[in-house]
Amino acid sequence: DGRMAAAGPAAGGPGVSLVVVGTQGCGKTTALAHVCHLLRGFPEEAHAEVRSLAKELGAPAGEHAWMLDRLREERVLAKSIESSLASFRTSEFSYTAIDTPGDEGLTKAILSVTSLADVVVLVLPATQDFEVGIENGRARELALACFTMGIKNICVWVTKMDDLSVKYSMARFDEIKKIVSAFLKEVGYKQKEVPFVPISGILGDNLVVKSNETHWYGGPPAGGVLNS
């Protein structure tokens, strides 16, 4: 796989806990699971079984996501219901990642695990679902919850850049970055430069290797941000 991390991770890097939050249907589980795959965080045999099952059932999005969405209901509904743990290593750090449900009714479950995290990844889609999460206040609510729980380091993954309605648009990415940067400051984040990364969770663009599809993006891929 050309998007696979080229170098193996350094053993025994400092441990960092990461919580991944996002609006319903943003694709965060797929993105996190794909990062875990590319950084060799999944047992190969178990992942092969899941990939085979997803292919057999005609659910390509489950190829990686089902390693985290293990409940039958999660796989049928294509959404996370329970928080799940994953681990992977970059060349500098050993990460324990917590994937959280996006459903508004499961906010308490999110709050119970965010208190454990050092870093938060806020995942938002580049599709029209972005406006839904902004208008109903859900995106801001997630950022505020993480800040309130004491997580001062945040980065943003803008997913679904490959969607036909987006087509890796720089203008769309910049529009989202402007809106989200404003509400992150409002809820209290003081980071001088919050990293924003345009990604495709399902195709792997900008997860661990820079993508030619976003030649206009000058920053590191998602894994590179986590490595710093």
PATORPA-464607 format. One record per residue: residue number from 1; chain; x, y, z of N, C-alpha, C, CB in turn. Coordinates in steps of 0.05 Angstrom, whole numbers. Glycine has a CB too. Example, Ala and Ser with C-alpha at 12.3 -4.5 7.8 and 13.67 -1.06 7.14 Angstrom:
% PATORPA-464607
(site 1 A (264 -114 156) (246 -90 156) (264 -66 156) (226 -89 181));
(site 2 A (257 -45 142) (273 -21 143) (258 1 157) (282 -12 114));
This chain:
% PATORPA-464607
(site 1 A (17 -24 0) (0 0 0) (18 25 0) (-19 0 25));
(site 2 A (15 42 -20) (32 66 -23) (27 86 0) (27 79 -49));
(site 3 A (5 83 14) (0 102 35) (10 91 62) (-30 109 37));
(site 4 A (20 68 63) (30 55 87) (55 70 98) (36 25 83));
(site 5 A (57 72 124) (80 85 136) (105 70 127) (78 86 167));
(site 6 A (125 85 118) (149 73 107) (167 61 129) (164 93 91));
(site 7 A (170 76 151) (188 67 172) (173 57 196) (207 91 181));
(site 8 A (184 36 208) (171 25 232) (174 44 255) (183 -3 239));
(site 9 A (155 43 274) (156 61 297) (178 55 316) (129 61 310));
(site 10 A (187 75 330) (207 71 351) (193 59 375) (221 98 358));
(site 11 A (205 38 386) (193 26 410) (197 43 434) (205 -2 414));
(site 12 A (177 43 452) (181 56 477) (180 86 477) (206 48 489));
(site 13 A (167 98 456) (164 127 456) (145 136 478) (153 137 428));
(site 14 A (146 162 486) (128 171 507) (99 165 501) (132 201 511));
(site 15 A (84 157 521) (56 150 517) (38 175 517) (46 131 539));
(site 16 A (21 176 497) (2 199 495) (-26 187 491) (10 217 471));
(site 17 A (-45 199 505) (-73 190 501) (-87 211 484) (-88 187 528));
(site 18 A (-102 200 465) (-115 216 444) (-145 209 444) (-102 211 416));
(site 19 A (-162 230 444) (-191 225 441) (-200 236 415) (-207 237 465));
(site 20 A (-216 220 400) (-226 229 374) (-256 234 376) (-219 207 352));
(site 21 A (-264 259 371) (-292 266 373) (-301 278 346) (-297 287 396));
(site 22 A (-327 277 341) (-337 288 316) (-367 286 314) (-324 274 292));
(site 23 A (-378 301 296) (-407 300 292) (-416 274 280) (-416 324 275));
(site 24 A (-441 267 283) (-452 242 273) (-447 240 243) (-482 240 279));
(site 25 A (-436 217 235) (-432 212 206) (-409 226 193) (-456 219 192));
(site 26 A (-390 237 210) (-368 252 198) (-346 233 187) (-356 270 219));
(site 27 A (-347 208 195) (-327 189 185) (-302 186 203) (-318 197 158));
(site 28 A (-305 194 228) (-282 194 246) (-272 166 252) (-289 208 272));
(site 29 A (-290 146 256) (-282 119 261) (-267 107 238) (-306 101 268));
(site 30 A (-276 112 214) (-262 103 190) (-235 115 188) (-279 110 164));
(site 31 A (-233 141 193) (-207 155 192) (-187 145 213) (-211 185 195));
(site 32 A (-197 143 238) (-179 133 259) (-170 104 254) (-193 135 287));
(site 33 A (-189 88 246) (-182 59 241) (-163 57 217) (-208 43 235));
(site 34 A (-166 74 197) (-147 73 175) (-119 82 183) (-158 91 152));
(site 35 A (-118 102 200) (-92 111 211) (-79 88 226) (-95 136 230));
(site 36 A (-95 74 243) (-84 51 258) (-73 30 239) (-107 39 276));
(site 37 A (-88 25 217) (-79 5 198) (-53 13 185) (-101 1 176));
(site 38 A (-51 38 176) (-27 48 162) (-3 49 181) (-32 75 151));
(site 39 A (-8 53 206) (15 54 226) (18 27 240) (10 76 246));
(site 40 A (6 6 227) (9 -21 237) (0 -25 266) (38 -30 234));
(site 41 A (-23 -13 272) (-33 -15 299) (-52 -39 304) (-47 10 306));
(site 42 A (-61 -52 282) (-79 -74 284) (-65 -101 281) (-102 -72 264));
(site 43 A (-74 -122 296) (-63 -149 290) (-71 -157 262) (-74 -170 311));
(site 44 A (-52 -166 246) (-57 -171 218) (-79 -191 212) (-32 -180 204));
(site 45 A (-79 -213 228) (-98 -235 223) (-127 -225 229) (-92 -259 241));
(site 46 A (-130 -211 252) (-157 -202 259) (-167 -182 238) (-157 -189 287));
(site 47 A (-149 -164 229) (-157 -144 210) (-164 -157 183) (-135 -123 206));
(site 48 A (-150 -177 175) (-156 -191 150) (-184 -204 151) (-134 -213 145));
(site 49 A (-191 -215 174) (-218 -226 177) (-240 -205 174) (-220 -240 205));
(site 50 A (-235 -182 187) (-255 -160 185) (-257 -150 157) (-247 -137 204));
(site 51 A (-235 -147 143) (-235 -137 116) (-250 -156 98) (-206 -132 105));
(site 52 A (-246 -182 102) (-259 -202 86) (-289 -201 91) (-248 -230 93));
(site 53 A (-297 -198 116) (-326 -197 123) (-339 -172 111) (-329 -197 154));
(site 54 A (-326 -149 113) (-337 -124 102) (-341 -127 72) (-319 -101 109));
(site 55 A (-321 -139 59) (-323 -143 30) (-346 -161 22) (-296 -154 19));
(site 56 A (-348 -183 38) (-369 -203 33) (-397 -191 36) (-366 -227 53));
(site 57 A (-400 -172 56) (-426 -160 62) (-430 -135 46) (-428 -155 91));
(site 58 A (-412 -128 28) (-415 -104 12) (-414 -78 27) (-441 -106 -3));
(site 59 A (-397 -77 47) (-394 -53 64) (-365 -44 64) (-404 -59 93));
(site 60 A (-356 -31 42) (-328 -23 40) (-318 -5 62) (-323 -10 14));
(site 61 A (-337 12 73) (-329 30 95) (-322 15 120) (-351 50 100));
(site 62 A (-331 -10 122) (-326 -26 146) (-298 -39 146) (-346 -47 149));
(site 63 A (-284 -38 123) (-259 -51 120) (-239 -45 143) (-246 -44 94));
(site 64 A (-239 -20 151) (-222 -12 174) (-239 -5 199) (-205 13 166));
(site 65 A (-262 9 194) (-278 18 216) (-288 -4 235) (-302 34 206));
(site 66 A (-293 -28 223) (-304 -50 240) (-284 -61 259) (-314 -72 222));
(site 67 A (-259 -53 257) (-239 -60 277) (-245 -45 303) (-210 -55 268));
(site 68 A (-259 -23 301) (-266 -7 325) (-296 -10 331) (-259 23 320));
(site 69 A (-313 -10 310) (-341 -15 313) (-346 -45 314) (-358 -1 291));
(site 70 A (-346 -57 338) (-347 -86 340) (-375 -97 345) (-329 -95 362));
(site 71 A (-393 -79 354) (-421 -88 360) (-436 -92 334) (-435 -68 378));
(site 72 A (-453 -112 333) (-470 -117 309) (-486 -92 302) (-488 -142 313));
(site 73 A (-498 -80 322) (-515 -56 318) (-499 -33 305) (-527 -47 344));
(site 74 A (-473 -30 314) (-456 -9 303) (-451 -14 273) (-430 -8 318));
(site 75 A (-447 -39 266) (-441 -46 238) (-466 -43 221) (-430 -74 237));
(site 76 A (-489 -50 231) (-514 -48 216) (-521 -19 212) (-537 -63 230));
(site 77 A (-519 -3 233) (-527 25 232) (-505 43 221) (-535 35 259));
(site 78 A (-480 32 219) (-457 47 209) (-452 72 227) (-461 56 180));
(site 79 A (-454 67 254) (-447 89 272) (-437 77 298) (-471 108 277));
(site 80 A (-419 91 312) (-409 82 337) (-429 87 359) (-382 96 344));
(site 81 A (-432 67 377) (-450 69 399) (-435 69 426) (-470 46 399));
(site 82 A (-412 55 426) (-395 54 449) (-368 65 442) (-393 25 461));
(site 83 A (-354 76 463) (-326 85 458) (-309 60 455) (-316 103 482));
(site 84 A (-288 62 439) (-270 39 436) (-241 49 436) (-276 24 409));
(site 85 A (-223 31 443) (-195 38 445) (-179 26 421) (-183 27 471));
(site 86 A (-159 41 413) (-140 31 393) (-112 41 400) (-148 41 364));
(site 87 A (-92 28 391) (-65 38 397) (-48 37 372) (-52 21 419));
(site 88 A (-30 56 370) (-11 56 347) (13 73 355) (-24 68 321));
(site 89 A (34 71 340) (58 87 346) (66 103 322) (81 69 354));
(site 90 A (75 128 327) (89 143 307) (119 140 313) (80 174 307));
(site 91 A (136 153 299) (165 150 305) (173 162 332) (182 162 283));
(site 92 A (156 180 342) (163 194 367) (146 185 391) (160 223 363));
(site 93 A (121 177 387) (102 172 409) (87 146 407) (83 195 411));
(site 94 A (79 135 430) (61 112 431) (33 123 438) (71 91 452));
(site 95 A (14 120 420) (-12 131 424) (-32 110 433) (-22 144 398));
(site 96 A (-49 118 452) (-73 103 459) (-96 122 450) (-75 95 489));
(site 97 A (-112 113 430) (-133 129 419) (-160 120 428) (-131 130 388));
(site 98 A (-177 139 435) (-204 132 443) (-224 143 422) (-211 145 472));
(site 99 A (-238 125 409) (-258 132 389) (-284 135 404) (-260 111 366));
(site 100 A (-297 158 401) (-322 164 416) (-346 164 397) (-320 191 430));
(site 101 A (-370 159 408) (-395 160 391) (-401 189 383) (-419 148 407));
(site 102 A (-412 192 359) (-418 219 349) (-447 227 356) (-414 220 320));
(site 103 A (-463 208 364) (-492 213 369) (-495 232 393) (-506 187 375));
(site 104 A (-512 252 389) (-517 272 410) (-526 260 436) (-537 293 400));
(site 105 A (-541 239 435) (-552 226 459) (-531 212 475) (-574 207 452));
(site 106 A (-507 210 465) (-486 195 479) (-464 213 489) (-473 174 460));
(site 107 A (-471 239 494) (-451 258 503) (-438 250 530) (-464 286 506));
(site 108 A (-454 239 547) (-443 231 574) (-421 211 571) (-466 219 592));
(site 109 A (-425 193 551) (-404 172 546) (-378 185 537) (-414 152 525));
(site 110 A (-381 207 521) (-358 222 512) (-343 235 535) (-366 242 490));
(site 111 A (-359 249 552) (-347 263 574) (-332 245 593) (-369 278 590));
(site 112 A (-342 221 596) (-329 202 615) (-301 193 606) (-346 178 619));
(site 113 A (-296 195 580) (-270 186 570) (-251 209 563) (-273 168 546));
(site 114 A (-263 233 557) (-246 255 550) (-227 264 572) (-262 279 540));
(site 115 A (-236 259 597) (-220 267 620) (-193 252 621) (-235 263 646));
(site 116 A (-191 230 605) (-166 214 605) (-146 224 584) (-173 185 600));
(site 117 A (-154 242 567) (-138 247 543) (-119 271 546) (-156 252 520));
(site 118 A (-97 269 531) (-77 291 529) (-82 309 505) (-49 280 528));
(site 119 A (-93 297 484) (-97 310 458) (-125 303 447) (-75 302 438));
(site 120 A (-138 322 434) (-163 316 421) (-161 321 391) (-186 334 433));
(site 121 A (-172 303 375) (-176 307 347) (-205 311 342) (-165 282 330));
(site 122 A (-212 335 332) (-240 341 325) (-243 335 295) (-247 371 331));
(site 123 A (-261 317 289) (-265 309 261) (-291 320 250) (-266 278 259));
(site 124 A (-289 335 228) (-313 347 216) (-312 342 186) (-313 378 221));
(site 125 A (-336 337 174) (-337 330 145) (-337 355 127) (-362 314 139));
(site 126 A (-325 352 104) (-325 373 84) (-351 375 68) (-302 370 65));
(site 127 A (-368 355 72) (-394 354 58) (-414 373 71) (-406 325 58));
(site 128 A (-439 373 61) (-460 390 72) (-466 384 101) (-485 389 55));
(site 129 A (-458 360 110) (-463 353 138) (-448 372 157) (-454 324 144));
(site 130 A (-427 385 147) (-413 405 163) (-432 427 173) (-389 417 147));
(site 131 A (-447 437 154) (-466 459 162) (-486 449 182) (-481 469 137));
(site 132 A (-495 424 180) (-514 413 200) (-501 414 228) (-521 384 193));
(site 133 A (-476 405 230) (-463 405 256) (-457 432 268) (-437 390 254));
(site 134 A (-455 452 250) (-451 480 259) (-478 492 268) (-438 497 236));
(site 135 A (-498 488 251) (-524 500 257) (-537 489 282) (-542 497 234));
(site 136 A (-534 463 287) (-546 451 311) (-528 454 336) (-553 422 306));
(site 137 A (-505 466 332) (-487 471 355) (-470 448 364) (-503 481 378));
(site 138 A (-473 425 350) (-459 401 359) (-429 403 358) (-469 377 343));
(site 139 A (-418 414 336) (-389 416 333) (-377 433 355) (-382 428 305));
(site 140 A (-390 456 360) (-380 474 381) (-382 460 409) (-396 500 381));
(site 141 A (-404 446 413) (-409 432 438) (-386 412 444) (-436 418 438));
(site 142 A (-378 397 424) (-357 377 427) (-330 391 434) (-353 361 401));
(site 143 A (-324 413 421) (-299 428 426) (-300 439 455) (-295 450 406));
(site 144 A (-323 450 463) (-325 461 490) (-323 440 511) (-352 475 492));
(site 145 A (-335 416 506) (-333 394 525) (-304 386 529) (-350 370 515));
(site 146 A (-289 384 508) (-261 376 510) (-244 397 525) (-249 371 482));
(site 147 A (-249 422 519) (-234 444 532) (-241 444 562) (-241 471 519));
(site 148 A (-267 441 568) (-276 441 596) (-263 418 612) (-306 439 597));
(site 149 A (-259 396 598) (-247 373 612) (-216 375 614) (-254 347 597));
(site 150 A (-206 397 604) (-177 403 609) (-159 395 586) (-169 389 633));
(site 151 A (-170 388 563) (-152 380 540) (-145 406 525) (-166 359 521));
(site 152 A (-120 414 527) (-112 440 516) (-99 438 488) (-92 453 535));
(site 153 A (-94 413 479) (-82 409 453) (-103 397 434) (-57 391 454));
(site 154 A (-108 412 412) (-129 403 393) (-119 405 364) (-155 419 397));
(site 155 A (-127 385 348) (-123 388 319) (-149 380 305) (-98 370 309));
(site 156 A (-152 388 281) (-177 383 266) (-172 368 240) (-191 410 260));
(site 157 A (-186 346 237) (-186 331 212) (-211 338 196) (-183 300 217));
(site 158 A (-208 348 172) (-231 354 155) (-233 330 136) (-227 381 138));
(site 159 A (-254 313 141) (-257 288 127) (-274 291 102) (-268 267 145));
(site 160 A (-275 268 87) (-292 266 63) (-285 286 41) (-321 270 71));
(site 161 A (-259 293 40) (-249 311 19) (-252 299 -8) (-220 319 24));
(site 162 A (-254 272 -9) (-257 257 -34) (-286 257 -45) (-248 229 -31));
(site 163 A (-305 266 -28) (-334 265 -36) (-338 281 -62) (-352 277 -14));
(site 164 A (-356 271 -79) (-361 284 -105) (-370 313 -102) (-381 267 -120));
(site 165 A (-382 319 -79) (-391 347 -75) (-369 365 -67) (-413 347 -54));
(site 166 A (-346 354 -61) (-323 369 -51) (-300 369 -70) (-313 358 -23));
(site 167 A (-293 345 -80) (-271 342 -100) (-245 355 -91) (-280 353 -127));
(site 168 A (-238 351 -66) (-212 361 -55) (-209 391 -58) (-189 347 -69));
(site 169 A (-232 406 -55) (-232 435 -59) (-217 450 -37) (-261 444 -60));
(site 170 A (-198 466 -46) (-183 483 -27) (-201 504 -15) (-159 496 -42));
(site 171 A (-219 515 -32) (-237 536 -22) (-255 525 0) (-254 547 -45));
(site 172 A (-265 501 -3) (-283 489 17) (-267 484 43) (-295 462 7));
(site 173 A (-243 474 41) (-226 469 64) (-221 496 79) (-199 456 56));
(site 174 A (-214 517 64) (-208 543 76) (-233 554 90) (-197 562 55));
(site 175 A (-256 550 77) (-281 560 89) (-286 546 116) (-305 554 70));
(site 176 A (-283 520 117) (-286 505 142) (-266 513 163) (-284 475 137));
(site 177 A (-241 516 155) (-220 524 173) (-226 551 187) (-193 526 159));
(site 178 A (-236 570 171) (-243 597 181) (-265 595 202) (-251 615 158));
(site 179 A (-286 580 196) (-309 578 214) (-301 564 240) (-332 563 201));
(site 180 A (-286 542 238) (-279 526 261) (-258 540 278) (-268 498 253));
(site 181 A (-239 554 266) (-219 569 281) (-232 589 299) (-199 583 262));
(site 182 A (-253 602 288) (-268 623 304) (-281 611 329) (-289 637 286));
(site 183 A (-295 588 326) (-309 578 350) (-290 564 369) (-331 559 341));
(site 184 A (-267 555 359) (-247 543 378) (-236 565 396) (-224 530 362));
(site 185 A (-232 589 385) (-223 611 402) (-245 619 422) (-215 636 385));
(site 186 A (-270 618 413) (-292 626 430) (-294 607 454) (-318 625 414));
(site 187 A (-290 581 450) (-293 562 472) (-268 562 491) (-298 534 462));
(site 188 A (-246 575 482) (-223 578 500) (-196 568 490) (-229 564 524));
(site 189 A (-196 556 466) (-170 545 457) (-151 568 449) (-174 527 433));
(site 190 A (-127 568 461) (-108 590 457) (-84 582 440) (-98 599 485));
(site 191 A (-85 558 428) (-63 549 411) (-59 570 389) (-69 522 398));
(site 192 A (-33 577 385) (-27 598 364) (-35 587 337) (3 605 364));
(site 193 A (-28 562 331) (-35 551 305) (-48 523 310) (-10 548 287));
(site 194 A (-75 522 308) (-88 496 309) (-84 482 282) (-119 499 316));
(site 195 A (-73 458 282) (-69 444 257) (-96 434 245) (-50 420 260));
(site 196 A (-100 440 220) (-123 430 204) (-112 413 182) (-141 454 193));
(site 197 A (-122 389 179) (-112 371 158) (-135 361 140) (-98 346 171));
(site 198 A (-134 365 114) (-155 355 96) (-149 326 90) (-155 372 69));
(site 199 A (-169 308 96) (-164 280 93) (-187 265 79) (-159 267 120));
(site 200 A (-181 241 70) (-202 222 63) (-197 197 80) (-201 214 32));
(site 201 A (-215 193 99) (-212 170 117) (-214 143 102) (-233 171 139));
(site 202 A (-231 142 82) (-236 117 68) (-214 111 48) (-263 117 55));
(site 203 A (-204 132 35) (-183 127 14) (-155 130 25) (-187 147 -9));
(site 204 A (-152 144 48) (-126 146 61) (-111 171 55) (-110 123 53));
(site 205 A (-123 190 40) (-108 214 33) (-100 230 57) (-126 232 15));
(site 206 A (-75 238 59) (-64 254 80) (-66 242 108) (-77 281 80));
(site 207 A (-68 216 110) (-69 203 136) (-40 200 147) (-83 176 136));
(site 208 A (-23 186 132) (5 184 140) (24 194 119) (12 156 149));
(site 209 A (14 197 94) (31 206 72) (16 229 58) (37 182 52));
(site 210 A (31 249 49) (19 272 35) (5 262 10) (40 294 29));
(site 211 A (-18 274 4) (-33 265 -20) (-30 285 -43) (-63 263 -12));
(site 212 A (-27 275 -67) (-25 292 -90) (-52 305 -96) (-17 275 -115));
(site 213 A (-74 294 -85) (-100 305 -90) (-103 333 -77) (-122 287 -79));
(site 214 A (-88 337 -56) (-88 363 -42) (-61 377 -44) (-97 360 -11));
(site 215 A (-52 380 -69) (-26 392 -74) (-23 421 -62) (-20 392 -104));
(site 216 A (-47 433 -58) (-48 461 -48) (-43 462 -18) (-74 473 -55));
(site 217 A (-44 439 -4) (-41 438 25) (-11 436 33) (-57 414 37));
(site 218 A (-2 455 48) (27 456 55) (35 443 80) (35 484 56));
(site 219 A (16 434 96) (23 422 122) (28 393 121) (0 428 142));
(site 220 A (35 381 145) (40 352 146) (14 336 145) (56 345 171));
(site 221 A (16 310 139) (-8 293 141) (-17 289 170) (-3 265 127));
(site 222 A (-39 276 174) (-50 273 201) (-30 260 220) (-75 257 201));
(site 223 A (-16 239 210) (4 225 226) (27 242 233) (13 200 212));
(site 224 A (35 260 215) (57 278 219) (50 299 241) (64 293 194));
(site 225 A (25 308 241) (16 326 262) (18 312 290) (-13 336 257));
(site 226 A (9 288 291) (10 273 316) (39 267 325) (-5 246 313));
(site 227 A (57 266 306) (85 260 312) (99 284 324) (99 251 287));
(site 228 A (86 308 322) (99 332 332) (86 342 358) (98 354 311));
